[in-house]
Each structure stands twice: as C-alpha cells, then as structure tokens.
C-alpha cells in the first residue's frame, strides 16, 4: 500500500512488524540487507520500500536517506547495522528529544540564542538606568530583535524538517508504530 501522506503523523508504517520483525531493529536490518554485506545501501532500502508498496518520490527518498545517514560515518551511500539501529532508536524518541538532538550540535542555534538574548538585554538596559536612549538606538534594537527572531525560527524550522524526515522514513518501516524490543 502507499505510504500515508504524512507518515510521521499516522499511526505507523507499513511493514517491519508485518514481516516478522518483532524482536529487534537488527532483524530488520538483516532482512533489508539482501546482499549480506553488513551495510544497507540506498538501493536496498529503496527496493524494500517498493517491494512493500511504499511509493515515495525520488526527492522525498533522497531527503530521508540524507537524514538517516547524517549521524553516521562519512559513507553517505550506506548504513552499518550499528548506524541503522541508532537511527531507528533516535527516530522513536519523543519529538522534543529528537528536535533537541538535532539542534544542539548546530552552532547557528547557539548564535541565534546569543544574538537574540544580547539584543533583548541591550533593549532592556535603558530601563535599568536613568539614561534615555535615542530613537536611532531603539530602531537598531528592534532590528536586532527581529533579525535574531527570524534567524532562530529559520534554524528551528530546518531542524524540524530534519526530524520529520527521519521519523517519516522510520515510520514507513513499521506496521503499528510500536518499537520492537531490542
């Protein structure tokens, strides 16, 4: 059957459970790794999805594959069993935890928070002193705050997309959304 329009919002995916993967993500890896080389190639995962009637565009698949391999080694064309298990475990954490994991390693998030925090502190400074800031200073402060807010929202949006793609790929591989026991 076709994948749901938003697999990450549905009740689960189509298939690892229905194919007998009740015990571990490693069992699923072994089933998908048809050439038994200990690595999942894009073609193997793509074939697995197609064989199980999950139809997604090449663009969607490439985006999800990039997300799946983002925290692995430098080989973007395959996943080891350990990388696969880590990916599946990460994608079944709470949404907030996934978003935090994605954002905490991004220096642009730290920069955004510092920029916005500094701008807000700078904007509040005149209220703690008797010195009245000039109109130009107020306009500059407004720009800093607005810019910092926009920068932060762009960063959060990018990481939200990454977490959704990871969750979507993972959910496509499940039948009921329940995490197998490891």
Phi, psi and omega in degrees: 000159181286151178292147177298155181306319177230089184301330182284347178256349182282186181275357179150187183262204190258335203211335185298320178297316182292340178266007175095016180271077182261344188261319185197161174292332179296323176298319179296317178304312182299325180288322182282329181284077187292333179269002175052039179264003179080011178220142173266121174269159178306316183299323179293316180293317179300314179297319179300314179297314180295317179299335179256020172062035173259111184252113176228157181290160176300322180298315179296316180297315180299319178296317179292321179296319178300320178293317181297325183265001186298325183256013179269198178285191185284354182274097183284356182264358181203165177233134172284170178298318179297318178296320179298311181298317179297318178299312181295320177296314179301319186285354177246017169279173176298155180302317180298319180293319178297316180296317178299314179301319182291321186277328190295336180269000184265114181295339179291333176292312179300317178298319180296315181296317179294318180298311180295317179297316178296320179296318180292319178297316178299321180292330182272342183308315182299335181281346178264352179236167179274358180280127181269119181289157180280164181300321180297320178297319178298317179297319178297319179297317179300318178295317178301312181296314180297314179298316178298319178296315178297315180300314179295318181294325177295315179297314179297319178299319179297317180287326175298317177298318180298315180295320178298317179296318178298313181295320181298313180297316180297315181294331177295339182266003180246155177264323183234008177079358181274141181280127176294156176286137179271000000 
